[in-house]
């Protein structure tokens, strides 16, 4: 693995491609082939595979891609143009590890992704660039892919038109994997993922530049290391003790909102890796920010991207999800307000200030006056690591505490229309809720959802309740 901060390299396409790849964004152009690239998204249209592709264990394959060589990528997902169309079916993929050349077992891609989206009727959801998409799947550095898609048994609905496979290279940055030398493939890869208004520089929303108060004072958890490190300036907002956190909240005018409700219960601010820290390409997102009036609840998610990543790779996973949300799905920014890796490192998500009530696109129908926290991984049948559970409690104690919210309390939110609740319905939810509480979905996975009671108790204790 490379170090935390690494130099950029050109992401020029590999020469030996079976099919030409559409470079959706961020790719080298003929006019400027030498410029350094922070990442790429490449698209391959799916093909009808016909009866010959029938697999006894899978069924009749309708569309897909035969096994092929592709330029290096680390995350994939299926995309189609009509955001209102649903993919009623099963998607499975196999990938070849760039490290050792082995092919993974078939992995299933989560097809129900519309529940992670902007609320109906908002400017973001109505944007003409928004597309339908599956959840993204992190497969690690890979250079081969095979795809098969079938309709759900008994479904009369055809697959969405224009299905394509998007392959995301997160680019060279924090958490990037070095390309192996020719003939030198070593290490693992692939896997089935289920083994067990403020200034953008003012990331903490306190009226100061992130560089000024992320100067390495104190000892904080460095991104993806799980160990104590001194972060580079501007890459991590250092943890604050309870006294400093309360003092910052008392100076509510610098936050841009009234934080007096935070007294006397607010959890100490945990260390937070900034967007600069995980290498966000700020040219991908919308330049303006959208805020709600307050934060009344936190929705906990899993990213459904699989668990086959190291904590050092987490910044690469985030850059890939960010690029998938913006370039492939057409959202204004990454959908989540925060992300947490399995080592418990906390990351700033959607831009606009971590202390601010930034409007996200994480829980369809309930993005207003809430914050969305994604634990990187899939926790339907795998237990979330204790470090991640603890980090959710720490983050919610601080974030909800800024707005005077009791983590063990409940709140009534008005649905913007979620499929589970009609638009305008008043819904009473726990202030720390799972995504499935607002939408008919497995998210955040049964194993993580089962930890929410523990998280609420720990979060309230951190607030001194």
N, C-alpha and C positions, 0 to 999 in steps of 0.2 A: 504494500500500500504506500501511496505517497504521503508526504507530510500534510499538516492541516492546511497550510496555504502553499499553493504550488503555482508555477508559471503556466500560462496558457499555451496551448498548442493548436495548430490548424486541424480542423475536423474534416479535411477533404475526404471525398468518397473513395472507398476502395475500388480498385480497378475491376476486380473480378466479380461482377454482379450478374446474376442470371437475367434479371429484368431491370430496366432503367427505373430509378427511384425518383419520385416527385419530391423536391426539396421544398417543404411547405414554408419553413421560416428558418432564418439564422444560418443559411448555407452560403458557401462561397459562390460567387457569381463570376461569369466570364470577365466582367468589367473589373473585378477586384478579387482575383483568385487567391491572393496571398494574405488577405486579412485574417486575423485570428477570430475564431468562432467560439462563442460561449456555449454552444450546443446546437443540435439539429433535430428536426422532426421530419421523418421520411415516410411517405405514404405508398402503400401497395394495394391496388384494388383487388378485392376477393374475386374468385372465379367459380362458376358452376362446376361442381365435381361429378355429379351424376351418380348412377347406380353403382358404378365400379368402385366408388369410395365407401360403400357400406362396410361398417365395422361391427362385428357381432356384439362387442362390448359397448358400443356407442350408438349404433343405429345408422339410419340412412343420412349421410352427409349431404347437405344441400349446397353449401358454398364453403370455400376455404382456399388454402394455398398449399400446393405440394411442397415438400421439403426443399429448401434452397439456401444458397449462400447470400448473405446481405452484408452491408457495411455495419461496423460495430454499433451496437445500441445496448441499452440497459433496462428499458421499460417499454411496455407495449399496451395497446388497447385498440378496440374496434370503434370506428367513428362512422356516422352517416349524417346526411345534410338536414333532414327533417327532425328538429329537436322534439317535436310532439309525437313522433313515431316510437313505438316500443319494440324492443327486440325480445320477442317471446321465443326463447330457445336456449340452447346450450352452446357455449364457446369453449373450445379447448385448444391449447397451444403446446408445442414442444420447441425448445430452443437449444442451441449448441453453445457451450461455454467457450468464451474466447481464451480462457486460461489453459484448459486442457483438452479441448476438442471433443468432449463427451456430450451426448444428447441427453436432455432431461427426460423424465417421465412426462406423460401428458398432465398438464395443469389446467384447472378450470378458471376461467375469467368471470368475475362477477358481472352479470349483465344488467342488474337493476341499479342504475346510477342516476336516474332522474331525480331521486329523492335528495341527492346532494346537488343543490342548484339554487339559484336566486329565486326569491318569492315571485309568484305570478303577478304580472302587471307592473313590475318594476322596470326601470330603464335597462338594467342588465339583462333581464330575462327576455325583453322584447328586442334586444339588439339583433340585427339581421345576421350577425356572424355566429350566433349560438347554434350549436349542433347537438345531435344525439350522440351518446357515447356510452361505452361500458366503463366500469371502473378500470383504472390502470393497474397493471401487474408488473411489479419489479422482478426481473429475472437475473439481474447482474450482467456484467459485460458479456455480450454474446455476439456471434457473427453468423448464425444460422437460425431459421425459423420454419415451422410448419403449423398450419391452422386448419381446424375443421369446425364447422358450424352446422347445427341441425335445428329445425323448428321444434318447439315444445310438443310433446305427445298430445294429440287431440286438438291442437291449436289450428284454427282455420286462417289465422292472420299470417300473411306472408312476411318474410324477413324484410326489414327496412331496405329501401332502394339505396344503391350507391354505397354498400358496405365497403369499408377499406380498413386496412391494418395500418396503424400509425406506430412507427418505431422511433423511440426517443433516445437520443444520446445526450446525457446531462452536461456534456462539455467538461473541459479541464478546469478544476477548481477544488475547493475543499472537499475532501472525501473521494476524489477521483482515483480510479484504478489505473496503473500504468499499463500501456499496451505491451504484451509479451514480445520479446524479440523473436524474429523469424526462427522457427524450429525449436523455440524454447517455451513450451506450454507447461506451466506447473501451477498447482493449486486447484481449488474447487470452483464450481459455478453451477448455474442452473438450479436444480432442486425443485421440490414441489411446494415450497412456501408454507407447509403445514407441519413442519417437524415438531415438533412438540407443541377644522383646519389647523394642522401643524406642519412643520417642515419635515420632509421625509427623513432628514438626518436626525430629527428629534424622535428617535425610535421609542423612547420611554414616555413621550408626551408630557414632559415636565418643563418644557420651555427652554431646554438646553440641548446643544448638539450631542448626539450619542458619543462622539469621540471624546467629549470633555468629561463624561462621567463613566466611561468604560476604559479607564486608563490602567487597568490591571491592579487597582487597589484591592487588597485582600486576596483571598484564594478562591477561585471559582472553578466549576467543572468545565473543562474545555470540551468543545464539540467532538462528539464521537469517540472520546478517549476513555470516559468513565474514571479518569484520574484527575488530580489537582494540577492545573497548569496556569500559566500567566498568559491570558489571551492577548492577541494583537489589538491595538487601539481601535475602537469602533466595532469590534466583532462580537463582544459580549457585554451586556448590561450586568454589572456585578450584583451579587445578592446584597440586600440591605437588611440590617437587623430591625427588630420591631420598632425601636425608637426612631431610627432614621426613616422608616417607612411611614410611621405616623406623622412625623414632621413634614415629609413630602406631601402627604394627603392634606395636612392642615393648611398648606399653602395652595389651596385649591385653585386659586386664580391662575396659577401657572399651568394647570392641567387643561384649562379651557372648559371645565364644567365644575359644578359645585360638589366638592368631595366632603362636605361637612358630615354627611350621613355615614362616612366611614368610621367616625369616632363613636364609641371607643373600640370597635371590633374591626380590625383589619389584620390580615396575616402579613408577615414579613415578605418582601418581594424576593422571589427566587432569582437566581441567575438566569438570564434569557439570551440566547444566541440571536443576534440581529440578522436581518436579511443580508447585510454585508457579510456577516459571519458565515452564512451558508452559501453565499455566492449567487444571490438572485440577480438575474439580468433585468435591470429596471426598465429596459426598453420594451419588454414584452407586455407590461401592464398598462392600464389606463393611467394617465398622469394625475388625474384628480382623485379625491377621496370622498366617500359617502359615509355619513355618520347617522346613527340613530340617537334618540334622546338620552338613553341610559342603558345599563346592562342589568337585567332582572334575573337571568338564568344562564347557565352554561350547559351546552349539549356536548356529550362525550361521544366520540366516534372512533372506529378503527379505520385505517386507510384502505383496507381490503387489498393491499398491494403485496401480501405475502410476508413471511417472516425470514426469508433467506437473505438478510443483509447484516452486515456488521455495523456496530455503532460508528465506526470511522466512516462508513459509507453513507450514513444518514444524510449529510448535506447533499450528496449526489441524488439520493432518493427524493429529497425535497425539491431539488432543482428539476428533476424529471416530472414530478407531480405538478409543479408550477407550470412547466412548459406544456404539459398535457392539458391542464385546465385552461390556459390562455390560448395556445395555438390550436390544439385539437378541438376542445369543447367550446372555445370562443368566449370564455368568461373574462371579466375585466381584470382579474387577478387570481391568485390561488384562492380556493374557496374557504379554507379554514383560517380562523384567526390565530391559532397556535397549533404547533405540532410537538409531539414528545416521542423520543426514540426509546428503544428498549433498555438503554442504560440510564434513562431518566433525565437526559438533557432536554431542555425546553427551548423551542425555537419560535421566533416571531413569524407569523404567517402573513395574512393580508396586510398590505402597507397602510399606514395612516397613524401609527403610534400605538404601542402596546397598551398604554393606559386608557386610550380613547375607546368610545363605543363605536367601533368600526363595523359597518354593515357587511356581513359576510355572505357566502353562498354555500352553506353547509347543511342546513336543515330546512328543506322545502316547506314553506308556510310559516316558519317560526324564526326567520333570520332577524327580524326586527326586535330590538332590545334584548338581544342574546349574544353570546359569544360561542364559537365553535372550537373544540379542542380535539385534534385527531391524534391517537396513539398509532404510530407507524407500525403496521403489521396487520395480521388477520387473526382474530381471537374468537372464532366460532367454536373451534375444537382445541385450541392451544391456550394455555393460561398466560395472561399478561405478566411480564416480569414485575417483581415487587418494586423495583426502582421506578418503573413507569407509573404504577399505581400511586406511589408516594408523590411523584412529581405532579400528577393530576390534582392531588389534594393540596399541594403547596401552591400551585398556580391558581386554583379556584379560591383558596383562602385569601389570596391577594387581590385577584381581579374582581371577585364578587364583593370583597370587603371595601374596595374603593367606592362602591355604590350602596353600601350599607345592607348588603344582602346576607341573610343567614343561610349557610350551606345546608343546614338540616331543615330548612323551611320549605314552603310551597309558594307558588305564584300563579296567577291567572293571566294567560296570554291569549291574544286574539289571533286566530289562525288566518293566514293569508291565502289558505286553500292548499291542502297538502295531500289530498287523496284519502287520508285517514280522517281528517276533519275538514268540513266544508268551510269555505271562506266566510269569515265573520263569526265563526263559532268561538265561544269563550271556553278555554281549556285550562283546567287546573293541573299543574305539573310540579314535580320536585324542582327546586332551584338548581340542583345538579341532576340533570336528566340524561337518559340515553337517547340516541337518535330515534330508536324504535318507539319511544314515547310520543313522538310527534308525527311519525310516519310508519306505515306498515313495511318494515324492513328488518333484516337480521342485525343490522348495525346497532351497536358497536361489537357485535358478536356476543354469544351467550356467556362466554367465560369472562369477558371484560364487563359486561352488563351486571354480572353477579357480584362484581367488586364495588359497585356504586354506593352501596350502603356503607361499606368500610371507608370509602373516599369521603362521603358526607361527614361521617363522624370525625375523621382525621382533619378535614378541612375546617370544621367548626372549632376543634380544639386549637388549631393554629391561630384562629381568630380570638381565642380566649373566651369562648362561649361554653 
